[in-house]
Amino acid sequence: MEKKLYITAGGRVHTNCYLMVDKDNNAIIVDLPDETGEQLAEFLKQNNIKPLAILLTHGHFDHCGGVASFLRVFNVPVYGHKNDIDLAKNASKNKWRVRAEDCDITDFINDGDKIVLGDFKIDVMHTPGHTMGSVCYFVDDIMFSGDTLFHTDIGRTDFAESNPAEMKKSLARIAKIEKDYKVLPGHEEYTTLKEEQENNVYLR
């Protein structure tokens, strides 16, 4: 039986939140936007889904601002890169003054890590650029790209926590990935890696 994937866009800037559920009703969550933690927790309770972990693609408030409220219902580890500790920990102080709660990363990940959570086998690629702690997660045939890669576009690199030179290196690595994946970004619609490698000017 294949895993089920639930997608919702929440928070002030419509950030994608992904819930992947296995045959035993265990689940992983990729990013948890501001103002969505309680709603997601309630959905899991109503559907008898057991969360195993929250995976953060990076530490911006719109990707982690709902974690604290979720953790008041479920106690699970929060995976993220150490370079985004401060961003996540200060989510409530975001420059856009959006209401979000601070988030503590509990389990630090590095490039090349392989995380096993129940039936989930997760590969980690550190892709600094949008933030210095940005990562992409690969699960089965899906690439959770956060704000690194979008359909025909890439994440912004004009923030104080961004680095355009590092983004260029990260994109060069992504451009060389041989396997095709369904790409699920931090915002807007999904795409495929092959399509982006062929048509996204930033991957050429």
Number of C-alpha atoms within 10 A of each C-alpha: 5 8 16 12 13 11 12 14 17 20 22 14 13 16 22 23 26 22 19 18 22 18 11 11 15 20 25 22 20 25 29 32 28 28 22 21 22 17 13 19 19 13 11 18 14 9 9 11 17 18 21 19 19 26 26 28 31 32 30 26 29 29 31 34 31 28 28 19 22 21 17 11 13 16 11 15 16 22 21 25 24 18 18 21 18 15 22 27 19 18 26 19 16 18 8 9 9 18 18 26 24 23 26 21 23 15 14 13 21 15 13 11 13 15 15 10 13 12 13 18 13 18 18 20 20 19 28 26 28 28 29 20 25 28 28 27 24 18 15 14 10 16 24 26 25 29 26 27 30 23 19 15 15 21 19 16 17 12 11 8 16 19 17 16 11 17 24 16 14 22 20 14 13 19 18 11 12 10 8 14 19 18 25 27 26 28 20 13 11 16 18 16 25 17 15 21 20 12 14 18 11 16 20 12
